[in-house]
Amino acid sequence: MDTVFMKMSDCPEIQGLCEYICGDLMSNGSDTTIIIDYNPEYQGTTVKFMVAKPLPQKAERLIWLPRQEDLQKMVKIPRRQYVDGTETREQYCLSYLVTCLCGFFVENYYPKQYLDIFTSMEQLWLAFVMKETHGKLWNGENWVR
């Protein structure tokens, strides 16, 4: 996980949604990634994963690193009536997210340098979520309106 994504994730809008469940990725603010898991096979490996037992308390300073599915759940998808039954709710949600993400690209292509600051899909998705849900843009250091 890159340090820019860690910094982008360290904001009240994102951190306020963390519930500390098994499988979550966390950071202590450095380049160490912590996975919340009860699986002891991670212990003693060279992978930068640690087992958190028991689950950390909110008082500890850990930065939650949302996964793709976490980011997608943050985007509010409008309710819709299914008249002909040809599209499931899941298909509609995916179509809606892709359409909104494409709109985000078009809207932010000029100035192109805004999209150029993102170097990973995690960063790009988080920027999309913050724009859609909070009206904020990443300036390279902070989220701004």
MODELLER restraints for C-alpha pairs under 7 A, 6 or more apart:
rsr = mdl.restraints
at = mdl.atoms
rsr.add(forms.Gaussian(group=physical.xy_distance, feature=features.Distance(at['CA:3:A'], at['CA:31:A']), mean=6.69, stdev=0.5))
rsr.add(forms.Gaussian(group=physical.xy_distance, feature=features.Distance(at['CA:5:A'], at['CA:122:A']), mean=6.81, stdev=0.5))
rsr.add(forms.Gaussian(group=physical.xy_distance, feature=features.Distance(at['CA:5:A'], at['CA:123:A']), mean=5.47, stdev=0.5))
rsr.add(forms.Gaussian(group=physical.xy_distance, feature=features.Distance(at['CA:6:A'], at['CA:65:A']), mean=6.55, stdev=0.5))
rsr.add(forms.Gaussian(group=physical.xy_distance, feature=features.Distance(at['CA:9:A'], at['CA:65:A']), mean=6.21, stdev=0.5))
rsr.add(forms.Gaussian(group=physical.xy_distance, feature=features.Distance(at['CA:10:A'], at['CA:63:A']), mean=5.98, stdev=0.5))
rsr.add(forms.Gaussian(group=physical.xy_distance, feature=features.Distance(at['CA:15:A'], at['CA:64:A']), mean=6.24, stdev=0.5))
rsr.add(forms.Gaussian(group=physical.xy_distance, feature=features.Distance(at['CA:18:A'], at['CA:64:A']), mean=6.50, stdev=0.5))
rsr.add(forms.Gaussian(group=physical.xy_distance, feature=features.Distance(at['CA:20:A'], at['CA:55:A']), mean=6.94, stdev=0.5))
rsr.add(forms.Gaussian(group=physical.xy_distance, feature=features.Distance(at['CA:21:A'], at['CA:36:A']), mean=6.87, stdev=0.5))
rsr.add(forms.Gaussian(group=physical.xy_distance, feature=features.Distance(at['CA:22:A'], at['CA:36:A']), mean=4.93, stdev=0.5))
rsr.add(forms.Gaussian(group=physical.xy_distance, feature=features.Distance(at['CA:22:A'], at['CA:37:A']), mean=5.01, stdev=0.5))
rsr.add(forms.Gaussian(group=physical.xy_distance, feature=features.Distance(at['CA:23:A'], at['CA:35:A']), mean=6.15, stdev=0.5))
rsr.add(forms.Gaussian(group=physical.xy_distance, feature=features.Distance(at['CA:23:A'], at['CA:36:A']), mean=5.36, stdev=0.5))
rsr.add(forms.Gaussian(group=physical.xy_distance, feature=features.Distance(at['CA:23:A'], at['CA:37:A']), mean=5.85, stdev=0.5))
rsr.add(forms.Gaussian(group=physical.xy_distance, feature=features.Distance(at['CA:24:A'], at['CA:35:A']), mean=5.87, stdev=0.5))
rsr.add(forms.Gaussian(group=physical.xy_distance, feature=features.Distance(at['CA:24:A'], at['CA:36:A']), mean=5.52, stdev=0.5))
rsr.add(forms.Gaussian(group=physical.xy_distance, feature=features.Distance(at['CA:25:A'], at['CA:33:A']), mean=6.74, stdev=0.5))
rsr.add(forms.Gaussian(group=physical.xy_distance, feature=features.Distance(at['CA:25:A'], at['CA:34:A']), mean=5.78, stdev=0.5))
rsr.add(forms.Gaussian(group=physical.xy_distance, feature=features.Distance(at['CA:25:A'], at['CA:35:A']), mean=4.71, stdev=0.5))
rsr.add(forms.Gaussian(group=physical.xy_distance, feature=features.Distance(at['CA:25:A'], at['CA:36:A']), mean=6.53, stdev=0.5))
rsr.add(forms.Gaussian(group=physical.xy_distance, feature=features.Distance(at['CA:25:A'], at['CA:64:A']), mean=6.16, stdev=0.5))
rsr.add(forms.Gaussian(group=physical.xy_distance, feature=features.Distance(at['CA:25:A'], at['CA:65:A']), mean=5.32, stdev=0.5))
rsr.add(forms.Gaussian(group=physical.xy_distance, feature=features.Distance(at['CA:26:A'], at['CA:33:A']), mean=5.81, stdev=0.5))
rsr.add(forms.Gaussian(group=physical.xy_distance, feature=features.Distance(at['CA:26:A'], at['CA:34:A']), mean=4.94, stdev=0.5))
rsr.add(forms.Gaussian(group=physical.xy_distance, feature=features.Distance(at['CA:26:A'], at['CA:35:A']), mean=6.15, stdev=0.5))
rsr.add(forms.Gaussian(group=physical.xy_distance, feature=features.Distance(at['CA:26:A'], at['CA:62:A']), mean=6.08, stdev=0.5))
rsr.add(forms.Gaussian(group=physical.xy_distance, feature=features.Distance(at['CA:26:A'], at['CA:63:A']), mean=5.31, stdev=0.5))
rsr.add(forms.Gaussian(group=physical.xy_distance, feature=features.Distance(at['CA:26:A'], at['CA:64:A']), mean=4.52, stdev=0.5))
rsr.add(forms.Gaussian(group=physical.xy_distance, feature=features.Distance(at['CA:26:A'], at['CA:65:A']), mean=5.39, stdev=0.5))
rsr.add(forms.Gaussian(group=physical.xy_distance, feature=features.Distance(at['CA:27:A'], at['CA:33:A']), mean=4.88, stdev=0.5))
rsr.add(forms.Gaussian(group=physical.xy_distance, feature=features.Distance(at['CA:27:A'], at['CA:34:A']), mean=5.81, stdev=0.5))
rsr.add(forms.Gaussian(group=physical.xy_distance, feature=features.Distance(at['CA:27:A'], at['CA:62:A']), mean=5.58, stdev=0.5))
rsr.add(forms.Gaussian(group=physical.xy_distance, feature=features.Distance(at['CA:27:A'], at['CA:63:A']), mean=4.95, stdev=0.5))
rsr.add(forms.Gaussian(group=physical.xy_distance, feature=features.Distance(at['CA:27:A'], at['CA:64:A']), mean=6.54, stdev=0.5))
rsr.add(forms.Gaussian(group=physical.xy_distance, feature=features.Distance(at['CA:28:A'], at['CA:61:A']), mean=6.69, stdev=0.5))
rsr.add(forms.Gaussian(group=physical.xy_distance, feature=features.Distance(at['CA:28:A'], at['CA:62:A']), mean=4.91, stdev=0.5))
rsr.add(forms.Gaussian(group=physical.xy_distance, feature=features.Distance(at['CA:28:A'], at['CA:63:A']), mean=6.19, stdev=0.5))
rsr.add(forms.Gaussian(group=physical.xy_distance, feature=features.Distance(at['CA:29:A'], at['CA:63:A']), mean=6.80, stdev=0.5))
rsr.add(forms.Gaussian(group=physical.xy_distance, feature=features.Distance(at['CA:32:A'], at['CA:48:A']), mean=6.00, stdev=0.5))
rsr.add(forms.Gaussian(group=physical.xy_distance, feature=features.Distance(at['CA:33:A'], at['CA:48:A']), mean=6.02, stdev=0.5))
rsr.add(forms.Gaussian(group=physical.xy_distance, feature=features.Distance(at['CA:33:A'], at['CA:49:A']), mean=5.79, stdev=0.5))
rsr.add(forms.Gaussian(group=physical.xy_distance, feature=features.Distance(at['CA:34:A'], at['CA:49:A']), mean=5.06, stdev=0.5))
rsr.add(forms.Gaussian(group=physical.xy_distance, feature=features.Distance(at['CA:34:A'], at['CA:50:A']), mean=5.24, stdev=0.5))
rsr.add(forms.Gaussian(group=physical.xy_distance, feature=features.Distance(at['CA:35:A'], at['CA:49:A']), mean=5.87, stdev=0.5))
rsr.add(forms.Gaussian(group=physical.xy_distance, feature=features.Distance(at['CA:35:A'], at['CA:50:A']), mean=6.12, stdev=0.5))
rsr.add(forms.Gaussian(group=physical.xy_distance, feature=features.Distance(at['CA:35:A'], at['CA:51:A']), mean=6.37, stdev=0.5))
rsr.add(forms.Gaussian(group=physical.xy_distance, feature=features.Distance(at['CA:36:A'], at['CA:51:A']), mean=6.06, stdev=0.5))
rsr.add(forms.Gaussian(group=physical.xy_distance, feature=features.Distance(at['CA:36:A'], at['CA:52:A']), mean=5.31, stdev=0.5))
rsr.add(forms.Gaussian(group=physical.xy_distance, feature=features.Distance(at['CA:36:A'], at['CA:55:A']), mean=6.82, stdev=0.5))
rsr.add(forms.Gaussian(group=physical.xy_distance, feature=features.Distance(at['CA:37:A'], at['CA:51:A']), mean=5.66, stdev=0.5))
rsr.add(forms.Gaussian(group=physical.xy_distance, feature=features.Distance(at['CA:37:A'], at['CA:52:A']), mean=6.32, stdev=0.5))
rsr.add(forms.Gaussian(group=physical.xy_distance, feature=features.Distance(at['CA:38:A'], at['CA:51:A']), mean=6.36, stdev=0.5))
rsr.add(forms.Gaussian(group=physical.xy_distance, feature=features.Distance(at['CA:38:A'], at['CA:53:A']), mean=6.81, stdev=0.5))
rsr.add(forms.Gaussian(group=physical.xy_distance, feature=features.Distance(at['CA:40:A'], at['CA:51:A']), mean=6.97, stdev=0.5))
rsr.add(forms.Gaussian(group=physical.xy_distance, feature=features.Distance(at['CA:42:A'], at['CA:49:A']), mean=6.49, stdev=0.5))
rsr.add(forms.Gaussian(group=physical.xy_distance, feature=features.Distance(at['CA:42:A'], at['CA:50:A']), mean=6.44, stdev=0.5))
rsr.add(forms.Gaussian(group=physical.xy_distance, feature=features.Distance(at['CA:42:A'], at['CA:51:A']), mean=6.69, stdev=0.5))
rsr.add(forms.Gaussian(group=physical.xy_distance, feature=features.Distance(at['CA:43:A'], at['CA:50:A']), mean=6.56, stdev=0.5))
rsr.add(forms.Gaussian(group=physical.xy_distance, feature=features.Distance(at['CA:43:A'], at['CA:51:A']), mean=6.87, stdev=0.5))
rsr.add(forms.Gaussian(group=physical.xy_distance, feature=features.Distance(at['CA:71:A'], at['CA:126:A']), mean=6.70, stdev=0.5))
rsr.add(forms.Gaussian(group=physical.xy_distance, feature=features.Distance(at['CA:71:A'], at['CA:129:A']), mean=6.64, stdev=0.5))
rsr.add(forms.Gaussian(group=physical.xy_distance, feature=features.Distance(at['CA:74:A'], at['CA:129:A']), mean=6.87, stdev=0.5))
rsr.add(forms.Gaussian(group=physical.xy_distance, feature=features.Distance(at['CA:75:A'], at['CA:129:A']), mean=6.24, stdev=0.5))
rsr.add(forms.Gaussian(group=physical.xy_distance, feature=features.Distance(at['CA:75:A'], at['CA:132:A']), mean=6.87, stdev=0.5))
rsr.add(forms.Gaussian(group=physical.xy_distance, feature=features.Distance(at['CA:75:A'], at['CA:133:A']), mean=6.36, stdev=0.5))
rsr.add(forms.Gaussian(group=physical.xy_distance, feature=features.Distance(at['CA:77:A'], at['CA:93:A']), mean=6.68, stdev=0.5))
rsr.add(forms.Gaussian(group=physical.xy_distance, feature=features.Distance(at['CA:101:A'], at['CA:128:A']), mean=6.86, stdev=0.5))
rsr.add(forms.Gaussian(group=physical.xy_distance, feature=features.Distance(at['CA:104:A'], at['CA:128:A']), mean=6.68, stdev=0.5))
rsr.add(forms.Gaussian(group=physical.xy_distance, feature=features.Distance(at['CA:108:A'], at['CA:114:A']), mean=6.66, stdev=0.5))
rsr.add(forms.Gaussian(group=physical.xy_distance, feature=features.Distance(at['CA:108:A'], at['CA:115:A']), mean=6.75, stdev=0.5))
rsr.add(forms.Gaussian(group=physical.xy_distance, feature=features.Distance(at['CA:109:A'], at['CA:115:A']), mean=6.66, stdev=0.5))
rsr.add(forms.Gaussian(group=physical.xy_distance, feature=features.Distance(at['CA:118:A'], at['CA:124:A']), mean=5.91, stdev=0.5))
rsr.add(forms.Gaussian(group=physical.xy_distance, feature=features.Distance(at['CA:127:A'], at['CA:137:A']), mean=6.64, stdev=0.5))
rsr.add(forms.Gaussian(group=physical.xy_distance, feature=features.Distance(at['CA:127:A'], at['CA:138:A']), mean=6.63, stdev=0.5))
rsr.add(forms.Gaussian(group=physical.xy_distance, feature=features.Distance(at['CA:130:A'], at['CA:136:A']), mean=5.53, stdev=0.5))
rsr.add(forms.Gaussian(group=physical.xy_distance, feature=features.Distance(at['CA:130:A'], at['CA:137:A']), mean=6.95, stdev=0.5))
rsr.add(forms.Gaussian(group=physical.xy_distance, feature=features.Distance(at['CA:131:A'], at['CA:137:A']), mean=5.98, stdev=0.5))
rsr.add(forms.Gaussian(group=physical.xy_distance, feature=features.Distance(at['CA:135:A'], at['CA:145:A']), mean=6.13, stdev=0.5))
rsr.add(forms.Gaussian(group=physical.xy_distance, feature=features.Distance(at['CA:136:A'], at['CA:143:A']), mean=5.73, stdev=0.5))
rsr.add(forms.Gaussian(group=physical.xy_distance, feature=features.Distance(at['CA:136:A'], at['CA:144:A']), mean=5.15, stdev=0.5))
rsr.add(forms.Gaussian(group=physical.xy_distance, feature=features.Distance(at['CA:136:A'], at['CA:145:A']), mean=4.55, stdev=0.5))
rsr.add(forms.Gaussian(group=physical.xy_distance, feature=features.Distance(at['CA:137:A'], at['CA:143:A']), mean=5.43, stdev=0.5))
rsr.add(forms.Gaussian(group=physical.xy_distance, feature=features.Distance(at['CA:137:A'], at['CA:144:A']), mean=5.39, stdev=0.5))
rsr.add(forms.Gaussian(group=physical.xy_distance, feature=features.Distance(at['CA:137:A'], at['CA:145:A']), mean=6.27, stdev=0.5))
rsr.add(forms.Gaussian(group=physical.xy_distance, feature=features.Distance(at['CA:138:A'], at['CA:144:A']), mean=6.38, stdev=0.5))
